[in-house]
Amino acid sequence: MAEIKVILSGDDAAANLPVQDSSSASSPGSLRPRPELLLTENFLEAELCESLIQASRSAEYRQARFHQAPGDEKGILLDTSTRNVKEMIVFKETRALVAKRLISYKPALEAHFGLTLGECQRPNFLYYPVGGRYVAHTDSADDPEYPDYVRNRQVSVIIFLNSQADSDAAEGYRGGSLIIYTPNYKIGSDEPGVRVSGKAGSLVAFRSNVFHEVEPVRAGERFSVTSWFA
């Protein structure tokens, strides 16, 4: 197993990190508030990532759903204009393997976020085709009409199974960046957020009540796993 390397923690910002302000208009040296997140390389080794991609390709799938925003009609909705993602129904042994890795990393997450975490919720294996996206949303909610498993989420984790290409000639998917916003973000605001480029085997963790989105995939296929700690 490759050595796990934490490459971004809180407000740290090294020039070679695959994280950038998503606003191209930012002037050199300008500082913006950064969301609290933990970005870790080599969480999963390359061979395992490839194996999980193959497991996803061979699995049945369903169109991923989402919970409606507070104030609107409650329920789990299917709307590809909001979330155009396929959830791959992998074997329970495959899901358990990833869950075990995540549970072993819980102490590091607790130390970073200063939280006492509970259960690791079931990992979801996700496939974003060309056009796949998920508009800005949070993974938790205070609204009492939401189910307990949503209201109890404290930390969200995303594992990238394949890498985002940095040019049209490079291997990997294009587009599909993860953008994480600060806690003050409001829908419709001009906050640029922080764009996280996918790198196979990397894990990014952030508080579940923070808005985030996945930009549309322009080319290729994006594979990832997401889970939450209560």
N, C-alpha and C positions, 0 to 999 in steps of 0.2 A: 504494500500500500504506500502511495506517495506521501511525503510529509505534508501535513496540513499547514497552510500558511495564511495567516490573517493579514490581508493587505489593505483593509480599510476599517477603521474603528472610530466611530463617532465623527469628530470634526477633522481627523487626520486627512491630509490631502497631498499625496506624492504625485509628481508629474507623470509617472508612468502607469498610473492606475487606470483601469478601463471604466472610469466614472467621470462624467463631465457635466457642467452646467448645460442644460438643453437649450439655452438661449444663445443663438449665434451672435446676438447683438452685444453681448457682454464685453466690456473693454478689458484689455489685458491687465491683470492684477486686481480687478474688481472682486470684492468679496460679497457673497450672498449667504444667507442662512442655509445650512445644510441639514437635511433630515438625519435623525439618529439611525444609523444602520450598521450592520456588521457584514463585511464582504470577505469571504474565505475561499482561497484557491485550494484545489486538490482535495476537496471534500470527498469526492468520488473519483476513483482512478479511471483512466481512459478506457480500459478494457470493460469495466463494469458499465460505464456510460453507453458504450456501443451495444453491450448485451441488453441493457434496458430499452434502448431504441428499437432493437430487433423485437423484443418482447412487446413493445407498443405497436409496432407495425403488424404483428401477427394477431393482435387482440381485436375483439369486437369493440365497438365504440358507441357512444351516444353523444348528442349535441349537449355541450355543457350548459347548465342553467345557472341562475343567480337569484338572490333574494332582492325583492323590490326595496327601494329607498324608503326610509321613514316618512310618514305623511301621505304616502300613496297606498293603494290597495295592497295588502300584504299577500305574500305567497311566493312560491318559487316559479320564476318566469323563464320562458324560452324566447329570446329575442336576439337574433344574430346581428342586428345593428348595434347592439350594446356589447354582446359577448359572442364572438364568432370563434369558438374553440371546440375541439372534440375531446371528450374525456375517454381515455382508453381503459377498457375493462380488463386489466391484466390479472394474472393468477394471484391468488392470495399470498402464495409463497414469495412472489416478486415484491408485492406490496410490503410484506413483513420484513424483507431484507432491508429495504430503504428505511422503514420505520425504526428498525434496530439501530441503524447508523445515526438517525436523527436523535433518538433517545440518548445515545452515548454522548451526543454533543450538547445535551441540555445543560450541564453545569457551566459550559462556556457561555451559553446564551443567558443564563441566569446572572452570571458575573458581569457580563457586558451591560445588560439592561437594568440590573439591580432589582430583579423580580424573582419571586418564587413561582416556578412554573409547575403546572400539573400535567395532565395527559397530553400525549402527542396524538392529534387527530389523524384519521386515516389519510395517508398520502394519496394525492390525485395525480395521475399521469396524464399530461395534457399534450395535445398536438395542435399546432397552429399552421394551417395551410396558407397558401398565398391569399391575402386579404384577411387572415385571422387577426383578431384584435380583442382587447377588453378595455372599454373606456374607463375614465377615472372613477374609482370606487374605494371603499374601505372593506376590510374583511370582518369587522366586528361592528356591533351596534348596541347602544344603550336602551333602545326601544324595547319595553317589556313584551311586545307582541312578537318579537323575533324568538326563534327557538334558543334554548339554553346553549347549544353548542356554538352558535354564532355570538351570542352575548358574552360568553366566557373566554373567547379568544384574546390572548395577550400579545403573542409574537407570531408573525407570519414568516415562513421560510420558503424560498424558491431555489431549486437546484436546476442548473442548466445542464442538459444532457448533450447538447451540441453547441457549436460556437457560432457567433454572429460574424459574418464576413465584413472586412473593412474596405472592400472594393468589389466591383462587379466581377473582377477576374478571380477573386479569392474563393476558396471553398467555404461553404456554410450558407446560412440563410441571411437575407438582407432585409433591413427594416426590423420590426419586432423588438425594438428596445424597450426595456423596463424603465419607466420614469417614476421616481418616488418624490413626493412632495413633503413640505414641512407641515407640522401640526396645524399651522394657521391657515392652510390652503382652503379656499372656497371654490366650489364649482363655478366656472366662468371667469375666474380671476386670471391675471396675466403672469402669475408665478411660473417661471420656467421649469422648476424642479431639477432633479439630478437624474441624468440618463445613465443607466447601467448597461453596458454592453455584455451580452452573454458570452461566457467562456466555458467550454465543456468541463464538467466536474466541479465548477464553482458553486458556492452557496451564498445567497444574500438573505439576511434576516432584518426585519424591521417591525416596529409596533403595529399591531393589527388595526388600530384605529386611525392610521395615517393613510391619506389618499395616495393611490398609485394606479398606473395604467400600463398596458402593453400596446405600443404603437402597431399599426398594421404591418404585417409581413409583406414585403414587396416581391420577394423571390425566394425559392427554396422552402424548406420545412423546419419549423421550430419545435423542438421537443424539450419538455421540462417536467419537473415534479414539484408540486406545491403541497404544503401542509401547515398546520397551525398548532401552537402550544397554548393550552388553556391556563 
